[in-house]
Amino acid sequence: MLEPLDLLAEIDAVNERIRDAGRQRLELVEQFNRELRGLIQSFEDTPDTFRIYVDLVKRLERIARRVEKAHADGSLDYTEHFDKALTVLKKRKFETATKELDRIPVLGLLPRQRQLFEEYKRAYAALRSRCENVESEMREMTAYYQSLQHVEVASFDDLTTLATRIDTYNNAVGAFLEDFFKQAALYGVLKTCIDASYHPELGFPRPPSYENAERLLSFVRKEDMAAIPLHRLLEYAKYSDNKLAHYVADTTAFRQVLESNITWLETLDDIKRRDALKLSLNELGTSLVVKIPRMITFLSKLGAPTEMLTFLRDMQKLVTCGRYETIRATTTVNRKHVEKLQRGMHVDDLKALQDEHVLLTKKLKELQEPRAVELRLA
């Protein structure tokens, strides 16, 4: 593909040839050329029958009269080529007619002019777009490296350590909750989960209706079911009335109170696969300031292992002293870029963009706006 300056030179050369030949005369030559080539394409694969011959001759005669008139008016050049093409076409010598048309030297100048101009427009637009993009990249890179000035390389190591500790805690709290819901007494589980659901940041599912959840709590205590585990209660829901009657005094009341809470209870039973009490580096420090103290309080009530509570207290200190956000900030940046900034090597990246921008600006100044080029087309 030609460079924009080369395209301009080519356009000028074609313009000169079009001016010499005359645009109107060229347009007429192109018109007759298209009509004759269209006839060739329509008839070259047809059978040589009298009906087709008559149709071809009639169409050729109409074109011949127009060629003769244009010749008489002095508005058409290369009439001898058209006359020869018309003559051999009557004899169905399509290949000979095509060769005769190909001998016209000015054919294709107008399409070539338009093609070159379209290529120039695309090349000019691409050059301007790249120039604007480089300018934007320079601003973004400058702002980016400025934002890295307060990032410490040590934070990357701290980030790796913290991410590992968070993963360890998340696995541990998931396993702890699984065991808790398997073994803990039903009344305590329900009471704890209702209390926890009032704090969305803990990640516990909220019952569809707190009133119905409290009714379930009262029913469990009244029916002397407070000590069974949650999964046993869910098993009761699958029993027939006859079998259920061995475990529950009022089976109708049991089914009524369970029906309005069953989805919530099943979600609680599946709590180990939820995000309850888990942490993520995606969370803002402002959110953790509220969340972590509640997690510590909640897990303490459940009798969580000391190492889990110790980790949460360490996290609380990181958040309150501001170190957490410093560490978390490194998740969005590249360590190599920070090291490059500290060694001053980022200047080379900016210099490369600046040099490219200077070069592209110089090229644009050497070119003409596409509209100006179009107005100069012959």
C-alpha positions as CSV (number, residue, x, y, z in Angstrom):
1,M,0.0,0.0,0.0
2,L,1.3,3.4,-1.0
3,E,2.2,6.0,1.6
4,P,-0.1,9.1,1.8
5,L,2.5,11.4,0.1
6,D,3.0,8.8,-2.7
7,L,-0.8,8.6,-3.1
8,L,-0.9,12.4,-3.5
9,A,1.7,12.2,-6.2
10,E,-0.2,9.5,-8.0
11,I,-3.4,11.4,-7.8
12,D,-1.7,14.5,-9.3
13,A,-0.4,12.3,-12.2
14,V,-3.8,10.9,-12.9
15,N,-5.4,14.3,-12.6
16,E,-3.0,15.6,-15.3
17,R,-3.9,12.8,-17.7
18,I,-7.6,13.4,-17.1
19,R,-7.3,17.1,-17.7
20,D,-5.4,16.4,-20.9
21,A,-8.1,14.0,-22.1
22,G,-11.1,16.0,-20.8
23,R,-13.3,14.6,-18.1
24,Q,-16.5,14.8,-20.2
25,R,-14.9,13.0,-23.1
26,L,-13.5,10.4,-20.7
27,E,-16.9,9.9,-19.1
28,L,-18.4,9.2,-22.5
29,V,-15.7,6.7,-23.4
30,E,-16.2,5.0,-20.0
31,Q,-20.0,4.9,-20.6
32,F,-19.7,3.2,-24.1
33,N,-17.0,0.8,-22.7
34,R,-19.3,-0.3,-19.9
35,E,-22.3,-0.8,-22.3
36,L,-20.3,-2.9,-24.7
37,R,-18.6,-5.0,-22.1
38,G,-22.1,-5.6,-20.5
39,L,-23.3,-6.9,-23.9
40,I,-20.3,-9.1,-24.2
41,Q,-21.0,-10.6,-20.7
42,S,-24.7,-11.1,-21.6
43,F,-24.2,-12.8,-24.9
44,E,-20.9,-14.6,-24.9
45,D,-22.4,-17.8,-23.3
46,T,-25.7,-17.7,-25.4
47,P,-26.4,-20.2,-28.2
48,D,-25.8,-19.0,-31.8
49,T,-29.5,-18.8,-32.8
50,F,-31.2,-16.4,-35.2
51,R,-33.4,-15.0,-32.5
52,I,-30.5,-14.2,-30.2
53,Y,-28.5,-12.8,-33.3
54,V,-31.4,-10.4,-34.0
55,D,-31.5,-9.3,-30.4
56,L,-27.8,-8.7,-30.3
57,V,-27.8,-6.8,-33.6
58,K,-30.6,-4.5,-32.5
59,R,-28.8,-3.5,-29.3
60,L,-25.6,-3.0,-31.2
61,E,-27.3,-0.8,-33.7
62,R,-28.7,1.4,-31.0
63,I,-25.2,1.9,-29.5
64,A,-23.7,2.4,-33.0
65,R,-26.1,5.3,-33.7
66,R,-25.1,7.0,-30.4
67,V,-21.4,6.5,-31.2
68,E,-21.9,7.9,-34.6
69,K,-23.7,11.0,-33.3
70,A,-21.1,11.6,-30.6
71,H,-18.4,11.3,-33.2
72,A,-20.2,13.8,-35.5
73,D,-20.5,16.2,-32.5
74,G,-16.8,15.9,-31.8
75,S,-17.5,14.8,-28.2
76,L,-16.1,11.2,-28.4
77,D,-12.5,10.1,-28.9
78,Y,-11.4,6.6,-29.9
79,T,-14.5,6.0,-32.1
80,E,-12.4,3.7,-34.4
81,H,-12.0,1.3,-31.5
82,F,-15.7,1.3,-30.7
83,D,-16.5,0.9,-34.4
84,K,-14.2,-2.1,-34.7
85,A,-15.7,-3.6,-31.5
86,L,-19.2,-3.1,-32.8
87,T,-18.3,-4.8,-36.1
88,V,-16.8,-7.9,-34.6
89,L,-19.5,-8.2,-32.0
90,K,-22.1,-8.7,-34.8
91,K,-20.0,-11.7,-35.8
92,R,-20.1,-12.9,-32.1
93,K,-16.3,-12.5,-31.8
94,F,-16.5,-11.5,-28.2
95,E,-12.8,-12.0,-27.4
96,T,-11.7,-9.9,-30.3
97,A,-14.1,-7.1,-29.3
98,T,-12.7,-7.2,-25.7
99,K,-9.2,-6.9,-27.0
100,E,-10.2,-3.9,-29.1
101,L,-11.7,-2.2,-26.1
102,D,-8.6,-2.9,-24.1
103,R,-6.5,-1.0,-26.6
104,I,-8.2,2.3,-25.5
105,P,-5.4,3.8,-23.4
106,V,-7.5,6.2,-21.2
107,L,-9.8,3.5,-19.9
108,G,-9.8,3.2,-16.1
109,L,-8.4,6.7,-15.4
110,L,-11.6,7.9,-13.7
111,P,-12.1,4.7,-11.6
112,R,-8.3,4.9,-10.8
113,Q,-8.7,8.5,-9.7
114,R,-11.6,7.6,-7.3
115,Q,-9.7,4.5,-6.0
116,L,-6.6,6.5,-5.2
117,F,-8.6,9.2,-3.5
118,E,-10.4,6.7,-1.3
119,E,-7.1,5.1,-0.3
120,Y,-5.7,8.6,0.5
121,K,-8.7,9.3,2.7
122,R,-8.3,6.1,4.6
123,A,-4.5,6.6,5.0
124,Y,-5.0,10.2,6.1
125,A,-7.7,9.2,8.6
126,A,-5.5,6.4,10.0
127,L,-2.5,8.7,10.4
128,R,-4.6,11.4,12.2
129,S,-6.2,8.7,14.4
130,R,-2.8,7.3,15.3
131,C,-1.5,10.8,16.1
132,E,-4.5,11.5,18.4
133,N,-4.1,8.1,20.0
134,V,-0.4,8.7,20.7
135,E,-1.2,12.0,22.3
136,S,-3.9,10.3,24.5
137,E,-1.4,7.5,25.4
138,M,1.2,10.1,26.4
139,R,-1.3,11.7,28.8
140,E,-2.5,8.3,30.2
141,M,1.1,7.1,30.6
142,T,2.1,10.3,32.4
143,A,-0.9,10.0,34.7
144,Y,-0.3,6.3,35.2
145,Y,3.3,6.7,36.3
146,Q,2.4,9.6,38.5
147,S,-0.1,7.3,40.2
148,L,2.7,4.8,40.9
149,Q,4.9,7.3,42.7
150,H,3.5,6.3,46.1
151,V,3.4,2.5,45.4
152,E,6.1,0.6,47.3
153,V,7.7,-2.4,45.7
154,A,7.6,-4.1,49.1
155,S,3.8,-3.9,48.8
156,F,3.9,-6.6,46.1
157,D,5.5,-9.1,48.5
158,D,3.0,-8.1,51.2
159,L,0.2,-8.5,48.7
160,T,1.2,-12.1,48.0
161,T,1.5,-12.9,51.7
162,L,-1.9,-11.3,52.4
163,A,-3.6,-13.0,49.5
164,T,-2.3,-16.4,50.8
165,R,-3.5,-15.6,54.4
166,I,-7.0,-14.6,53.1
167,D,-7.3,-17.8,51.1
168,T,-6.2,-19.8,54.1
169,Y,-8.8,-18.0,56.3
170,N,-11.6,-18.4,53.7
171,N,-11.0,-22.2,53.5
172,A,-10.9,-22.4,57.2
173,V,-14.1,-20.4,57.8
174,G,-15.9,-22.5,55.1
175,A,-14.9,-25.7,56.8
176,F,-15.8,-24.3,60.3
177,L,-19.2,-23.3,59.1
178,E,-19.8,-26.6,57.5
179,D,-19.0,-28.4,60.8
180,F,-21.0,-26.0,62.8
181,F,-24.2,-26.5,60.8
182,K,-23.7,-30.3,60.9
183,Q,-23.2,-30.5,64.6
184,A,-24.7,-27.5,66.4
185,A,-28.1,-27.6,68.0
186,L,-31.0,-26.4,65.8
187,Y,-32.3,-23.7,68.1
188,G,-28.8,-22.1,68.4
189,V,-28.3,-22.3,64.6
190,L,-31.6,-20.6,63.8
191,K,-31.1,-17.9,66.4
192,T,-27.6,-17.2,65.3
193,C,-28.5,-17.1,61.6
194,I,-31.5,-14.8,62.2
195,D,-29.3,-12.4,64.1
196,A,-26.5,-12.6,61.4
197,S,-29.0,-11.9,58.6
198,Y,-29.6,-8.5,60.0
199,H,-26.1,-7.6,58.9
200,P,-25.8,-8.1,55.1
201,E,-22.0,-7.6,55.2
202,L,-21.7,-11.0,56.9
203,G,-23.1,-12.8,53.9
204,F,-25.7,-14.8,55.6
205,P,-29.0,-15.5,53.7
206,R,-31.9,-13.5,54.9
207,P,-35.2,-15.3,55.6
208,P,-38.1,-14.3,53.3
209,S,-40.0,-13.3,56.4
210,Y,-38.5,-12.6,59.8
211,E,-42.0,-13.2,61.4
212,N,-42.1,-16.7,59.9
213,A,-38.5,-17.4,61.0
214,E,-39.4,-16.4,64.6
215,R,-42.5,-18.6,64.4
216,L,-40.2,-21.5,63.4
217,L,-37.9,-20.7,66.3
218,S,-40.8,-20.8,68.8
219,F,-42.1,-24.0,67.3
220,V,-38.8,-25.8,67.5
221,R,-38.5,-24.9,71.2
222,K,-42.1,-25.9,71.9
223,E,-41.8,-29.2,70.2
224,D,-38.6,-30.0,72.1
225,M,-36.6,-30.1,68.8
226,A,-34.0,-27.5,70.0
227,A,-31.1,-29.9,70.3
228,I,-31.4,-31.7,66.9
229,P,-29.1,-30.6,64.0
230,L,-30.4,-28.7,61.1
231,H,-30.0,-31.5,58.6
232,R,-32.3,-33.7,60.7
233,L,-35.0,-31.1,60.6
234,L,-34.8,-31.0,56.8
235,E,-35.0,-34.8,56.8
236,Y,-38.3,-34.6,58.8
237,A,-39.7,-32.5,56.0
238,K,-39.4,-35.5,53.7
239,Y,-41.2,-38.0,56.0
240,S,-44.7,-39.2,55.5
241,D,-47.3,-38.0,58.1
242,N,-47.2,-41.5,59.8
243,K,-43.5,-41.5,60.1
244,L,-43.3,-37.8,61.1
245,A,-45.8,-38.4,63.9
246,H,-43.1,-40.4,65.8
247,Y,-41.0,-37.2,66.0
248,V,-43.4,-34.3,66.0
249,A,-46.6,-33.9,68.0
250,D,-48.4,-31.6,65.7
251,T,-47.5,-32.6,62.1
252,T,-49.9,-30.1,60.5
253,A,-48.4,-27.2,62.4
254,F,-44.9,-28.5,61.6
255,R,-45.6,-28.6,57.8
256,Q,-47.1,-25.1,57.9
257,V,-44.3,-23.5,59.7
258,L,-41.7,-25.4,57.6
259,E,-43.3,-24.6,54.3
260,S,-42.7,-20.8,54.7
261,N,-39.1,-21.4,55.7
262,I,-37.9,-24.4,53.7
263,T,-36.0,-22.5,51.1
264,W,-34.1,-20.4,53.7
265,L,-33.3,-23.5,55.7
266,E,-31.9,-25.4,52.7
267,T,-29.8,-22.3,51.9
268,L,-28.4,-22.4,55.5
269,D,-27.6,-26.1,55.1
270,D,-25.6,-25.2,52.0
271,I,-23.8,-22.2,53.8
272,K,-20.4,-23.7,53.2
273,R,-20.7,-23.0,49.5
274,R,-21.7,-19.4,50.0
275,D,-19.5,-16.3,50.7
276,A,-20.6,-15.9,54.3
277,L,-17.9,-14.6,56.5
278,K,-15.3,-14.7,53.7
279,L,-12.9,-11.9,52.7
280,S,-11.7,-10.6,49.4
281,L,-9.0,-8.1,48.2
282,N,-11.7,-6.6,46.1
283,E,-13.3,-5.2,49.2
284,L,-12.6,-1.6,50.1
285,G,-11.1,-0.7,53.5
286,T,-14.0,1.5,54.3
287,S,-16.3,-1.6,54.0
288,L,-14.0,-3.8,56.1
289,V,-13.9,-1.3,58.9
290,V,-17.5,-2.1,59.6
291,K,-17.5,-5.8,58.5
292,I,-14.5,-7.2,60.4
293,P,-15.6,-6.3,63.9
294,R,-18.9,-7.9,63.3
295,M,-17.3,-11.0,61.9
296,I,-15.1,-11.2,65.0
297,T,-18.1,-10.9,67.3
298,F,-20.1,-13.4,65.4
299,L,-17.3,-16.0,65.1
300,S,-16.5,-15.6,68.8
301,K,-20.1,-16.5,69.6
302,L,-19.8,-19.6,67.5
303,G,-16.6,-20.7,69.2
304,A,-14.4,-20.3,66.2
305,P,-10.7,-21.4,66.4
306,T,-8.3,-18.8,67.8
307,E,-6.2,-18.6,64.6
308,M,-9.2,-17.4,62.7
309,L,-9.9,-14.7,65.1
310,T,-6.3,-13.7,65.3
311,F,-6.2,-13.3,61.5
312,L,-9.3,-11.1,61.6
313,R,-7.7,-8.9,64.3
314,D,-4.6,-8.6,62.2
315,M,-6.7,-7.6,59.2
316,Q,-8.5,-5.1,61.4
317,K,-5.2,-3.5,62.3
318,L,-4.1,-3.4,58.6
319,V,-7.3,-1.6,57.7
320,T,-7.4,0.9,60.4
321,C,-3.7,2.0,60.0
322,G,-4.2,2.4,56.2
323,R,-1.7,-0.2,55.2
324,Y,-4.4,-2.5,53.7
325,E,-5.3,0.0,51.0
326,T,-1.6,0.5,50.2
327,I,-1.2,-3.2,49.7
328,R,-4.5,-3.6,47.8
329,A,-3.5,-0.8,45.4
330,T,-0.8,-3.1,44.0
331,T,-3.5,-5.4,42.6
332,T,-4.2,-2.9,39.8
333,V,-0.6,-2.1,38.8
334,N,2.4,-3.9,37.3
335,R,5.4,-4.6,39.5
336,K,7.8,-4.1,36.5
337,H,6.3,-0.6,35.9
338,V,6.9,0.4,39.6
339,E,10.5,-0.9,39.4
340,K,10.9,1.0,36.1
341,L,9.6,4.2,37.7
342,Q,12.0,3.9,40.6
343,R,14.9,3.4,38.3
344,G,13.8,6.3,36.1
345,M,13.5,4.1,33.1
346,H,9.8,5.1,32.5
347,V,11.2,8.2,30.9
348,D,12.3,6.1,27.9
349,D,8.7,5.0,27.3
350,L,7.4,8.6,27.4
351,K,10.2,9.7,25.1
352,A,9.4,7.0,22.5
353,L,5.8,8.2,22.4
354,Q,6.8,11.9,22.2
355,D,9.2,11.1,19.3
356,E,6.4,9.2,17.5
357,H,4.0,12.1,18.1
358,V,6.5,14.6,16.6
359,L,7.0,12.4,13.5
360,L,3.3,11.8,13.0
361,T,2.5,15.6,13.4
362,K,5.2,16.4,10.8
363,K,3.7,13.9,8.4
364,L,0.3,15.4,8.8
365,K,1.6,18.9,8.2
366,E,3.0,17.7,4.9
367,L,-0.3,16.4,3.7
368,Q,-3.5,18.0,2.6
369,E,-7.0,17.6,4.1
370,P,-9.0,15.0,2.0
371,R,-11.6,17.7,1.3
372,A,-9.0,19.9,-0.3
373,V,-7.7,17.0,-2.4
374,E,-11.2,16.2,-3.6
375,L,-11.8,19.8,-4.7
376,R,-8.7,19.5,-6.9
377,L,-9.7,16.3,-8.6
378,A,-9.8,16.9,-12.4
